[in-house]
């Protein structure tokens, strides 16, 4: 058993806050988040394993494998107890954003805007008047992937109340017309004249007359965002096959409150859970051989339904677990028995009671910021929590001396869902849905209590040690 007090981020709120601030800052997209998790796992001695190669009995007992914006890590004991089951923690790396469409540049009234589509279900007004960066991956024709990110480069500008007197009473944002980030001026009068005439400058489509007149046939030219991103990545634009690029808020995470107890940041849903699991895994990796087999998966695409090769509805976890078991000599009926002895903790951010909107929460069950991680329950199985898995999680919280809070939805308010039900359905193992309570979820600037993240990490640490 390892002592969590030996790990600064498990012991101290300040160290934990510094760690998650660094993690979020390094992770503007799911691709960057998976890369940052890998970097930190490298630092504590885990070995990268290529899923495209066969895995034999010489598979590293402390390793990880990445697939695009998802990652799976494991710590396996040298000797597996016959009664042992897998202790799994799942989370997700993606967050709501704006995603660039192909040939994204369009000219409007002297500026070049970016043609984007909405990824996930964000609070649309939170994109307004906020300096945004672009980040993601560029893939060249040879199949090589290049991660890229800019600094503050774009902004979705709000309309002034002088021009729309109703804006403070009823804000309506058309996803196509009103959420296009401005990112550069056009090259001058010639470009403006071309836009007015319905022809685009090099690299930009034209929408001079408003929505419905977008020209989408122009190939990316020298002033297009794709070319700029290629320049940053150091690749020839002619070699670019495709890109997956999203916006991200460039404002740094910050602590606030009378005693610095709050954290404001983008992407707390769900980098808060990824980070808690990572901190617990780092502490266990430093301590040596685990007491039983432990697995951590951070899926991608939860915010859009998880139905991808890297999402929780896809085969990534199931495939890797089968391969890990095979490397340990566990196959067939023995593998089915191993799964039956296993447990999964599905970690995704949840809702703390909002002091300004108390009517939207359950009248009796009211989890609060600073009150500990949430245990998420839903009669319609929007969360996979069941009594067997709850007992395991309750022991972990008790062992770690961490308070836990129940969360249920108000019956009149639809309940969200997460990766837990998908994982339970694919693997057939007891699953419990937990998470850190947030306010302003799906805003580009969410908030939480620092101590809840550290509590979640401590509970995961105890769970992975067999509590």
N, C-alpha and C positions, 0 to 999 in steps of 0.2 A: 504494500500500500504506500502511495506517495502522499506527502503532506502538501496540501494546496498552499500553505503559508510560505512555502519555499519559492513560489512563483509570484513575482511582484504584481502582475496583472490580475491574479486571483486574490491577492492579499489586500490590495490598496486601490481605492477608487481613482486616485490621481494617475497611477500607473495604467489602470485599465482605460481611462479616458484618453490618455496619450496614445495608447496602442490602437484603439478603434479609430481615433482621428487619423492616424497614419494609414490605417488600413483603408478607410473610405477614400482618403485623398489619393491613394495609389490605385483605386478601383473604379474608374469612371464608367466602365461597362462590365458586363459579365465576363467578357474575354480577359480584361485586365484583372478582374477579381480572381479568376481561376489561376492566372499567372502569378498574382501576388500570394495566393495561398501556396502555390508550388514553391515560390521563392522562400517563404518562411518555413516550409517543411524541409526544404533542402538544408536550411540553417540548423535544423535539429536532427539531421542525420537520416532522413527518409530518402529513398532512392526512386528516381523516376523510372517507370516501366512503360514500354511502348505496347499499347493494346494490339497493334498490328503484328506483333511477334508472338510465337507460341510461348506459353507460360508452363514451365516444368517444375520439378521439385526443387530446383535451385532459385525459385522466385524469392526476391528479398522479403524477409519477414516484416520489414518496416519500409513501406513503399507507397507509391501513389501513381495514378494514371490520369491523364487529362484528355478530354474530348471537347474541343471548341471552348465554350464558356462553362463547362462543367468539369468537376474533378472528384475523384474518389481516392481516399487514403485509407491505409490500414496499418494496424500493429497486431502482429500475430505472435502468440507465445511459442517458445521452443517446443514445449510439450503441451498438447491439447488434452484437457481433462475430458473424459468420456461423457460427462454430463453437461459440458459447456455448450452455450449457445452464442450466437453473434449478438453483440451489443452495437446497434446501428444508431447513428444520428444523421438526420437528413435536413437540409436547408435548401435555399435557392439563391442564385447569384444575380438575377436580373431585377430591374426596377422600371417603373413607368418612365417613358421618355418620348422624344420626337425622333423619328427615324428618317434619314434621307431617302428620298425616292431616286431611282435612276435618273441621270442627267438633271441634277437637282436645281441648277441655277435658273432663275427667272428674273427679268428686268421689270421693275415697276417704278415709275416716277423718279428716275435718276439713281435708284439703288438696286443692287442685286439681292434678291431674297432667295431663300432656300425652300424648295418644294419638299415638304415633309409629310409623313403620316404618323398618326398617334400610335405609340406602342403601349399596350396595356390600358389601364383605366385611371389615368392621372386626374388630379384636380387641375383642370385646364387653366384656371386663372392664376395658378402658381407659376406658370411659365412667363407671365407678363413682366416686363421691365426688370428682367434679371439677366445678367451677363452669362451667356452660355458658351461652352466649348463644344467641340466635336471630337468624338473618340470612337474607336472600334478597330476593325481589322480590314486590311487590304490584302487581296489574294491575287497573285500574279499568275500568268498562264502556265507556269511550271508547277503550280500547286502550292507554292510557298506562301505562308501567311505572315503578314507584318502588322504588329500592333502599332497604333498611332493615336496621338491625342494633341489637341491644340490647347492654348490658353484661352482667355476670354476673347471671343471672336464674333459672337452673334447675339441678337437680342430680339425678342418679340415685343414690339412697342405697343403700349396701350393707347387708345384714343383719348384725347383730352375731353373733359366734361364740357368745354365750350362748344365742341363739335357734336356731342351726343349728350343732351341734358338728362337722358334716362339712365345713364351708365351706372349711377350709384343706387338706383332702385331695382334695375333688372338687367344684369350683365348677361348677354348672350354672346357666346363665342362660336362662330362657324369654324369647324375644324379645317376646312380647306381655305377659307378666305382670311381668317384672322390669326392663325397660328404660324404664319410663315416668318421665320427669323430673318432679319436684315443682317447682312454680313459684309458688304462692301459697297462703295460707290461705283457707279459705272464710269467708264473712261472719259466721259465729258459730253459736250454738245452733240457730237456725232452719234454717240450711243443713245442719247435721249431722242434724237431725231429718228433713229432707226426703230426705237421702241414705239414711238408715236406712229410710225409708218407700218408697224406690224412685223418688222424684221428684227431679229435678235443680233446683238453683238456676239463675237466669237464665244462659244461656250455657254450661252444663256438662252433659255426659252423666254418668250415674251408673253406678258399678260397685261398689256397696256389698257385694255378696256374692262378689266375686272374678271371675276370668276367665270369660267365657262369658255375662255378664249386662250387657255394655256397652249403654247406650242411645245410639243414634246418630242419633236423629231431631231432637234439640234444635237450634234455630237459634242461631248465635253471638249472645250477649247482651253487655251492657255489661262483664261481668267476664271475657269470653273473650279468649284471647291474640290472636285476629285483631283485636279492637277495640283492644287495647293497641298493636299494631304499626301500625295505622292512625293512632292518635294520634301515635306517633313520626314517622310519615311525613308528617303534616299533611294527611291526607285524611279525608273523611267515610266512616265505615264503611258507610253505605248505598250508596256508590259502588264498593265493593270487589266485583270479579267473581270473582277467585281469587287464591291466593297460593302461591308456591313457597318454603317456609321450611324451613331445616335448622338443626340445632344446630351449635355450634362451641365448642371449648375457649377460655375467655377468658384463660387463663394466658399471659403474654407469652413469646415465644421468649427463650432465654437461652443464653449461652455458658458452658461449664464445662470442667473438666479442669485438670490441673496447670498448663498454659500457655494455658488458654482455647481449646484446639484443637478442642473439640467444640461442636456446636450442638444444643440440644434445642428442638423446636418441633412443633406440629401441622402437618399438610398438606404436609410435605416431599415426600411422594408425592402430587402431582407438581409442586408449586410450585417445588421446587428446580430442575427442568429449565426450567420457564417463565422463572424468574428468570435462569438462566445465559444463555439465549438472548436475553432482553431486554437484559441488560448488554452482550452482544456487539453487538446491533443498535443500541443507543444510541451506542456508540463509533463504529460505522461511519457512522451518520447524522450525527454531529458532524463527521466527516472529509470529507464531500462526496460526489462521484459515485462509486458502487461500480464495481468492475472488471467485474462481470457481474450479471445479474439474481438477486436474492436474495429469498427468501420465508420468512416465519415464520408457522406456524399453531399456535394453542393450541386444541385441540378440547375439547369437553365430553363427559361421560357415558362416559368410558373405564372407570370403575369398575363400570359396569352393562352393559358389552358394546358400547358405541359405536354401537348401531343406532338413531340418531336424526338429525334434520336438522342437528344441531351436532356429532355424533360422527364419528369417523374412518371409520365404515362408511357414512356419509351422503355427500351430493354437494357439501358446502360447498367443500372444497379444489379438487375437480375443476372446479366451476363457476367459481370465482374465477380459477384458472389459465387457463382458456379465455378468460375476459373480459380478463385482463391481456394475453394473447397477441394477442387481437383489437385491443386498444388500441395494440399495437406493430406492427400490420399483419401479424401472423402467423396464418394460418388454414390449414385443410385439411391437405394433406400436410406443409406446412412446420411446422405445429403438432405433428403426430405425430413429426417429426424432432426438434423441440425437446425433447419429452418423452424421446425416446430418448437424448438427450445429457445428461439431467438426473440428479441424485442427491438422495436424501432421507436425512437423519439423523433418526431417530426417537429422541427422548430421553425416557426414563422412569426413575424411580428403580429401583435394583436392590438385591440383597442382598450386603452384605459378610459375610465369614465371622464367625460368632457364636462368641466364645471360650467361652461356656457350653454351646453345643450343636454341637460340632465334627462330630459324626456325621451331621448333616443336610446337610453340604456335600460337594462332590466331594473325594475324598481327595487329589488332586494339584493341582487348580486352585482356589486359595483367595485370592480378592481381599480386601484388608484396608482398613479405614478409613485414610485418609491416603495411600493408594497410587496415587491418580489415578482418573479416571473409568473406568467399566466398559465393555467391549465384550461384548455379550450374544449368545451362540451357542446354538442348539438344533437337533438333527438333525431334529426333527419340525416344524420351521418355526414353532414358537411365537414365535420371533424371526425377522425377515426377513433378518438379516445374511447377506451372501454375499461371496465373495472380491473381486469388483469394487468393491463399496462399501467393504469393509474397507481396500482400498488407499488410497482417498480419505481415509478417516478417519485411517489411520496417517500419511499425509503431513501432515494437519492437526495431529495431536499432535506429530509431530517438528518441524514448523515452529514451533509454540508452545512447544516444550521442556516438554511436559507428559507425564508417564508415563501409560501406559494398561494396564489389567488385564483379562484375559479372565475371563468368567463363564460357567460351564456348571453345570447342575443335577446333583446326585447322582442316579444312575439310579433309585434307589428313592423319590425325592421328586418329585411332579408339578411340572412347570414352568409358571409363569404365562405370560401373553402380554401384548401391549400394542398400540399403534396401528400399529406398523411393518408387520406382515403385512397389515393392512387397507389401508393406504396403498399398499403395493406391489401389492396385488391390484387396486385401483381404477385406479391410474395406470400400472402396468407399468414402473416405473422402479427401478433398483438402490437398495436401502435397507439401511441399517445401523442396528441397535438399540444404543443406548448409554445411559448414565445414571450418576447419582451413587449410590455405595453407601450403604445405610442399615442401621441396626439398629432393631428394633421397628417394622418396616413395618406400616402399617395400624393402629398404635396411635394414640390421640389425642395421644400425645407421642412422636414419633419422634426419632431422633438421627443425626447425620452428623459428618464431619470438615469443618471450614470450607474447608480448602485444596482438597478435592476439587471443591467447587462452583466455586471460582475457576478451577481447572484445566479444568473442563468449559466454562466461559465462554471461556477463552483458546483452547481447541481449536475451539470454534464460530466464534470471531472469525477464526482462521486459515483455517478451512474456507470461510467466506463470502468471504474474500479470494482464494479460488481455489487454495489449497494442494493 
